[in-house]
Amino acid sequence: MGKIKITTIFAVLLLMLLTACSNAEFEFSKQQCYFVFDNAEHNDPALTSALIAASPGTFCRIYLKGSRKFGFRTNRGLESETTMNANDAKRTCILGVYNESGIIVGYGTFGGTLYAYDAQCPNCYAETGMPRYMLTMTDGGHAKCKTCSRTYDMNNGGIVIANGRGNDKKLIRYRATYNDSGTHRVLSVNN
């Protein structure tokens, strides 16, 4: 009877250890975000430029243009738009905080991580609760807020690198995957 009890306790402890919280729980936002886009169907050049893992440092803001188009703008100045197709229209699309300014995706220069950020300044949004603080991107992979003047490093997890005020929030980050199978080039972003 004692051996079974010890085995049971060991199994429970092992299970608790394997299901413990990781840093990923705090790394990604709980804000709603859901975007699935097959670029093989659209072949958008601005988005494609940000999804080349071998060419990190290019980031693309994805946003809604009206009710039937997606807009794309990179930190390198490339801008394009594409009309939603039938598959896009069937999918739920929530591009960040209140579906307001969009999301920013791209591979960072440190470690080749695919990042997906909200295009809102997280610090101004946290202070006011209003989604009116769209970030502007620079060629160097930074995002800047014109209201608070904070500058964020999109290549390095969205940390504040200029004009911080202590205890600053990093960029709002979402989970992102990109699967290029040849016939499909699917970007998925969610929380």
Buried (B, 14 or more C-beta within 10 A) or exposed (E): EEEEEEEEEEEEEEEEEEEEEEEEEEEBBEBBBBBBBBBEBBEBBBBBBBBEEEEBBBBBBBBBEEEEEBBBBBBBEBEBBBEBEEEBEEEEBBBBBBBBBBBBBBBBBEEEBBBBBBBBBBBBBEEEEEBEBBBEBBEEBBBBBEBBEBBBBBBBBBBBBEEBEEEBBBBBBBBBEBEBEEEEBBBBBBB
